[in-house]
Amino acid sequence: MSFEFELVATDGNARAGILHTPHGDIPTPVFAPVGTAATVKAVPPRDLEELDISLVLANTYHLHLRPGDELVRDLGGLHSFMGWSGPLLTDSGGFQVFSLGEINRIDDDGVTFRSHLDGSAKRLTPQRSMAIQRNLGADIIMAFDQCPNPNDREEVQAASARTHRWLRLCRDAHPDDSSQALFGIVQGGVFPDLRQESARFATEMDLKGYAIGGLAVGESKPEMYRTLDETLPCLPQDKPRYLMGVGEPDDLVEGIGRGVDIFDCVIPTRLARHGAAFTHDGRINLRNAKFKADESAIDAALSNYASRFSRAYLRHLIVAKELLAYTLISLHNIDFLARHVEAMRRAIIAGTFKEYAAQFLPRYLCHDRTME
């Protein structure tokens, strides 16, 4: 099956749809957990399937460096390699090159950098990014882009121009008959005119979908929401919209309410490794001594495998540095976000999205207990 986006319902700017991919359908809006090195940290694929996770992200930069994209190709592609039969998305590697690698040179044709693993010299170009992602074999692939400091207009303007050049090169390197769906990335920092210019350029490429990159990288939440307000109207209604690297529960509400369809973020597993868990009453820190004898589940509204265990037991595992803690809390956090987005999808179809947001946000934000 080829890639196709079907819009099912709208409620204001919020959208419910279905992404049809070669490895299955993805109901949207959707949150994709991140499997950086071909694994969602501490969570087996079987458990993701049991949570009805429909999309997982893997990282081009990391998999290119280790174990190598050609090895993954020779072993049957990323789906076979990681034992995941559902849809996959790979990013272009651009963000990691600029955030992890030691940059030696950036030019209009690509980036020369040193691997964060062994210091070896590497060269990544738009064409090379496309070739690596072709070897990996994900259903959705991303164009190579440059993610700059969002508040430096001169830097953002230069990076946007380079991103546009690279997008054209990625499109030219992407076979017309490919089963992989190529998404373009809109950059522009927090500057409305640059965002809108980037969105117009990207949509002229007539790609399968469009991502908004360069957000959640240090700007304030009001700045992020304003940037979405200024960018999303420039993107076509009949193509999926992907907000990269965003996964806080309140940000999901704000993004979906503005018309975003796809999200990804490392936050559910990263928080779990620090003992933090999502609840409808905000985040809680399970390391806190107040949970030492707490017999309740993390959140009574959920019924995943982690719900069998008390907060007291989970705190014990964390304090004892038992690895099971990371698996159980990661499972819970991923399930929380998945059910949250699933509930918003139902609300959009029912025409009650505003009511859902009005109920969820005050409770979640008012009672956030992350630091307790």
C-alpha positions as CSV (number, residue, x, y, z in Angstrom):
1,M,0.0,0.0,0.0
2,S,1.3,3.5,-0.8
3,F,1.2,6.4,1.6
4,E,-2.0,8.3,1.9
5,F,-3.5,10.8,4.4
6,E,-7.3,10.6,5.0
7,L,-8.9,13.4,6.9
8,V,-11.8,12.0,9.0
9,A,-13.1,14.9,11.0
10,T,-12.3,18.5,12.2
11,D,-13.3,20.4,15.2
12,G,-12.2,24.0,14.9
13,N,-8.6,23.7,13.8
14,A,-8.1,20.2,15.4
15,R,-8.1,17.3,13.0
16,A,-8.7,13.6,13.2
17,G,-7.4,11.4,10.3
18,I,-5.7,8.2,9.2
19,L,-2.3,7.8,7.7
20,H,-2.2,4.8,5.5
21,T,1.3,3.4,5.2
22,P,2.9,0.1,3.8
23,H,3.2,-1.2,7.4
24,G,-0.3,-0.3,8.6
25,D,-2.7,2.5,9.4
26,I,-1.9,5.3,11.9
27,P,-4.9,7.0,13.5
28,T,-4.1,10.7,13.9
29,P,-3.4,12.7,15.9
30,V,-0.7,10.4,17.1
31,F,2.2,10.5,19.5
32,A,5.3,8.5,18.4
33,P,7.7,7.3,21.1
34,V,11.4,7.6,20.1
35,G,13.6,4.6,19.5
36,T,16.9,6.4,19.0
37,A,19.1,3.4,18.5
38,A,16.3,1.1,17.0
39,T,14.8,0.6,20.5
40,V,12.5,2.6,22.7
41,K,14.6,2.7,25.8
42,A,13.7,-0.1,28.3
43,V,10.5,-1.0,26.4
44,P,10.3,-4.2,24.3
45,P,8.3,-3.9,21.0
46,R,5.8,-6.4,22.3
47,D,4.8,-4.0,25.0
48,L,4.5,-1.2,22.5
49,E,2.1,-3.4,20.5
50,E,0.1,-4.1,23.6
51,L,-0.3,-0.4,24.2
52,D,-1.6,0.0,20.6
53,I,1.4,2.3,19.6
54,S,1.0,2.8,15.9
55,L,4.2,4.8,15.1
56,V,7.8,4.7,16.4
57,L,10.7,7.0,15.5
58,A,14.3,5.9,14.9
59,N,17.3,8.1,14.5
60,T,19.3,8.2,11.2
61,Y,22.4,9.8,12.7
62,H,22.8,7.2,15.5
63,L,22.0,4.2,13.3
64,H,24.3,5.4,10.5
65,L,27.2,5.5,13.0
66,R,26.2,2.3,14.8
67,P,25.6,-0.4,13.7
68,G,25.7,1.1,10.2
69,D,22.8,1.7,7.8
70,E,24.2,-0.8,5.2
71,L,24.3,-3.6,7.8
72,V,20.7,-2.8,8.8
73,R,19.8,-3.0,5.1
74,D,21.6,-6.3,4.7
75,L,19.7,-7.7,7.7
76,G,16.3,-6.9,6.1
77,G,15.8,-3.3,7.0
78,L,14.9,-1.5,10.2
79,H,11.5,-3.2,10.7
80,S,13.1,-6.7,10.7
81,F,16.2,-5.6,12.6
82,M,14.3,-4.2,15.6
83,G,11.4,-6.6,15.5
84,W,8.7,-3.9,14.9
85,S,6.1,-4.7,12.3
86,G,4.3,-1.3,12.5
87,P,5.0,2.0,10.8
88,L,8.4,3.7,11.4
89,L,9.6,7.2,10.9
90,T,13.3,8.2,10.6
91,D,14.6,11.7,11.1
92,S,17.2,13.1,8.7
93,G,20.1,13.2,11.2
94,G,20.4,16.9,10.9
95,F,19.4,17.8,14.5
96,Q,21.9,15.3,15.9
97,V,24.7,16.4,13.7
98,F,24.3,20.0,14.9
99,S,23.7,19.1,18.5
100,L,26.1,16.1,19.1
101,G,28.8,16.2,16.4
102,E,31.8,18.5,16.4
103,I,31.1,20.6,13.4
104,N,34.1,21.2,11.1
105,R,32.4,22.8,8.2
106,I,28.9,23.7,7.0
107,D,28.4,24.6,3.4
108,D,25.6,24.6,0.9
109,D,26.1,21.0,0.0
110,G,26.2,19.5,3.5
111,V,28.0,19.2,6.8
112,T,31.5,17.8,7.7
113,F,31.7,16.8,11.4
114,R,33.3,14.4,13.8
115,S,31.4,11.4,15.3
116,H,30.5,11.8,18.9
117,L,31.4,8.1,19.3
118,D,35.0,7.9,18.1
119,G,35.9,11.3,16.7
120,S,36.2,10.0,13.1
121,A,35.5,12.5,10.3
122,K,32.1,12.2,8.7
123,R,30.3,14.0,5.9
124,L,26.5,14.2,5.7
125,T,24.7,15.7,2.7
126,P,21.1,15.7,1.6
127,Q,21.7,13.0,-0.8
128,R,23.6,10.9,1.8
129,S,20.8,11.4,4.3
130,M,18.3,10.1,1.7
131,A,20.5,7.1,0.9
132,I,20.9,6.2,4.6
133,Q,17.2,6.5,5.2
134,R,16.5,4.4,2.1
135,N,18.8,1.7,3.6
136,L,16.9,1.8,6.9
137,G,13.6,1.5,5.1
138,A,11.2,3.5,7.4
139,D,7.7,4.4,6.1
140,I,8.2,8.1,6.7
141,I,11.5,9.8,6.1
142,M,12.6,13.4,6.7
143,A,14.5,15.9,4.5
144,F,17.9,17.0,5.7
145,D,17.8,20.4,7.4
146,Q,19.7,22.8,9.6
147,C,18.3,23.6,13.0
148,P,19.8,26.9,14.2
149,N,19.5,29.1,17.4
150,P,15.8,30.1,17.1
151,N,16.4,33.6,18.4
152,D,19.3,34.7,16.1
153,R,17.7,36.2,13.0
154,E,20.8,36.3,10.9
155,E,21.7,32.7,11.8
156,V,18.1,31.6,11.2
157,Q,17.8,33.3,7.9
158,A,21.0,31.6,6.6
159,A,20.0,28.2,8.0
160,S,16.5,28.5,6.4
161,A,18.0,29.3,3.0
162,R,20.3,26.3,3.3
163,T,17.4,24.1,4.5
164,H,15.5,25.1,1.4
165,R,18.4,24.2,-0.9
166,W,18.8,20.9,0.9
167,L,15.1,20.1,0.6
168,R,15.2,20.5,-3.2
169,L,18.3,18.2,-3.3
170,C,16.5,15.6,-1.0
171,R,13.4,15.7,-3.3
172,D,15.6,15.2,-6.4
173,A,17.4,12.3,-4.7
174,H,14.1,10.6,-3.7
175,P,12.7,8.2,-6.3
176,D,9.2,9.1,-7.5
177,D,8.1,5.4,-7.2
178,S,9.5,5.0,-3.6
179,S,7.2,3.5,-1.0
180,Q,8.8,5.8,1.5
181,A,6.9,9.1,2.2
182,L,9.3,12.1,2.2
183,F,8.4,15.0,4.5
184,G,9.8,18.5,4.2
185,I,10.8,20.5,7.3
186,V,9.8,24.1,7.9
187,Q,12.4,26.2,9.8
188,G,12.5,29.9,10.5
189,G,13.1,30.2,14.3
190,V,10.6,32.4,16.1
191,F,10.4,34.9,13.2
192,P,6.9,34.9,11.5
193,D,8.1,36.1,8.1
194,L,10.8,33.5,7.9
195,R,8.5,30.7,9.1
196,Q,5.9,31.6,6.5
197,E,8.5,31.9,3.8
198,S,9.9,28.4,4.7
199,A,6.4,26.9,4.7
200,R,5.6,28.3,1.3
201,F,8.8,27.0,-0.1
202,A,8.3,23.5,1.4
203,T,4.7,23.2,0.2
204,E,5.8,24.1,-3.4
205,M,7.7,20.8,-3.4
206,D,4.4,19.0,-3.2
207,L,5.6,16.4,-0.7
208,K,3.7,13.7,1.2
209,G,3.7,15.7,4.5
210,Y,5.3,18.7,6.3
211,A,7.1,19.0,9.6
212,I,7.7,22.0,11.8
213,G,11.2,21.8,13.1
214,G,13.3,24.1,15.3
215,L,10.8,24.4,18.2
216,A,11.0,23.1,21.8
217,V,14.7,24.1,21.7
218,G,14.8,26.8,24.3
219,E,12.1,29.2,23.3
220,S,9.2,29.8,25.7
221,K,5.9,27.9,25.4
222,P,4.0,31.1,24.4
223,E,6.6,31.7,21.7
224,M,6.2,28.1,20.4
225,Y,2.4,28.4,20.3
226,R,2.6,31.8,18.5
227,T,4.9,30.3,16.0
228,L,2.5,27.4,15.4
229,D,-0.3,30.0,14.9
230,E,1.7,31.8,12.3
231,T,3.0,28.6,10.5
232,L,0.2,26.0,10.4
233,P,-2.2,28.1,8.2
234,C,0.5,28.1,5.5
235,L,0.5,24.3,5.3
236,P,-2.0,22.4,3.1
237,Q,-5.1,20.9,4.7
238,D,-4.8,17.6,2.8
239,K,-1.3,16.8,4.0
240,P,-0.2,15.6,7.5
241,R,1.5,18.1,9.8
242,Y,4.3,16.9,12.2
243,L,5.6,18.9,15.1
244,M,9.0,17.5,15.9
245,G,10.4,16.9,19.3
246,V,7.3,17.9,21.3
247,G,5.6,15.6,23.8
248,E,4.5,17.4,27.0
249,P,0.8,16.6,27.7
250,D,-0.2,20.3,27.7
251,D,1.8,20.9,24.5
252,L,0.0,18.0,22.8
253,V,-3.3,19.7,23.6
254,E,-2.1,23.1,22.3
255,G,-0.6,21.5,19.2
256,I,-3.6,19.4,18.3
257,G,-5.9,22.4,18.9
258,R,-4.0,24.3,16.3
259,G,-4.0,21.5,13.7
260,V,-0.9,19.3,14.3
261,D,-1.3,15.6,13.4
262,I,2.0,13.9,14.5
263,F,4.3,14.4,17.5
264,D,7.4,12.6,18.7
265,C,9.5,13.1,21.8
266,V,12.0,11.3,24.1
267,I,10.2,12.7,27.2
268,P,8.2,9.7,28.4
269,T,11.3,7.5,28.7
270,R,13.7,10.2,29.7
271,L,11.5,11.2,32.6
272,A,11.1,7.6,33.6
273,R,14.8,7.2,34.0
274,H,14.7,10.1,36.5
275,G,11.7,8.6,38.4
276,A,9.1,11.0,37.0
277,A,5.7,9.9,35.9
278,F,2.7,11.6,34.2
279,T,-0.6,11.7,35.9
280,H,-3.8,13.6,35.2
281,D,-2.9,15.8,38.2
282,G,0.5,16.7,36.7
283,R,3.9,15.0,36.9
284,I,5.0,13.3,40.1
285,N,8.5,12.5,41.3
286,L,8.4,8.9,42.5
287,R,11.8,9.3,44.2
288,N,10.0,11.4,46.8
289,A,9.8,9.9,50.3
290,K,6.1,10.7,50.4
291,F,5.4,7.7,48.2
292,K,7.3,5.3,50.4
293,A,4.1,3.6,51.7
294,D,1.7,4.8,48.9
295,E,-0.3,1.7,47.8
296,S,-2.0,3.5,44.9
297,A,-1.1,3.0,41.2
298,I,0.6,5.9,39.4
299,D,-2.7,7.0,37.8
300,A,-6.0,5.1,38.5
301,A,-7.3,6.1,35.1
302,L,-4.9,3.9,33.2
303,S,-4.9,0.1,33.0
304,N,-1.5,-0.8,31.5
305,Y,0.9,-3.5,33.0
306,A,2.6,-0.9,35.2
307,S,-0.8,-0.2,36.9
308,R,-0.4,-3.5,38.7
309,F,2.3,-2.0,40.9
310,S,2.0,0.6,43.7
311,R,3.8,3.9,43.9
312,A,5.6,2.5,46.9
313,Y,7.0,-0.5,45.0
314,L,8.1,1.7,42.1
315,R,9.8,4.1,44.5
316,H,11.6,1.1,46.0
317,L,12.8,-0.1,42.6
318,I,14.1,3.4,41.8
319,V,15.9,3.7,45.1
320,A,17.4,0.2,44.7
321,K,18.4,1.1,41.1
322,E,16.5,-1.9,39.7
323,L,16.2,-1.7,35.9
324,L,12.5,-2.8,36.1
325,A,11.7,0.7,37.4
326,Y,12.7,2.2,34.1
327,T,10.6,-0.3,32.1
328,L,7.5,0.1,34.2
329,I,7.5,3.9,34.4
330,S,8.4,4.2,30.7
331,L,5.5,1.9,29.9
332,H,3.2,4.1,32.0
333,N,4.4,7.4,30.6
334,I,4.1,6.2,27.0
335,D,0.6,4.8,27.7
336,F,-0.4,8.1,29.4
337,L,0.5,10.1,26.3
338,A,-1.0,7.5,23.9
339,R,-4.4,7.5,25.7
340,H,-4.3,11.3,26.1
341,V,-4.0,11.7,22.3
342,E,-6.5,8.9,21.6
343,A,-9.0,10.7,23.9
344,M,-8.4,13.9,21.9
345,R,-9.0,12.1,18.7
346,R,-12.4,10.8,20.0
347,A,-13.3,14.3,21.1
348,I,-12.5,15.8,17.7
349,I,-14.7,13.2,16.0
350,A,-17.5,13.9,18.6
351,G,-17.1,17.7,18.2
352,T,-16.1,18.1,21.9
353,F,-12.4,18.9,21.6
354,K,-12.7,22.3,23.4
355,E,-14.5,20.7,26.3
356,Y,-11.7,18.0,26.6
357,A,-9.0,20.7,26.6
358,A,-10.9,22.8,29.1
359,Q,-11.2,19.8,31.4
360,F,-7.7,18.5,31.0
361,L,-5.4,21.5,31.1
362,P,-6.5,23.2,34.3
363,R,-6.2,20.0,36.3
364,Y,-2.9,18.9,34.8
365,L,-1.2,22.3,35.0
366,C,-2.6,23.4,38.4
367,H,-1.5,20.2,40.1
368,D,1.8,19.5,38.4
369,R,3.9,18.1,41.3
370,T,7.1,17.3,39.4
371,M,9.5,18.9,41.9
372,E,7.8,17.6,45.1
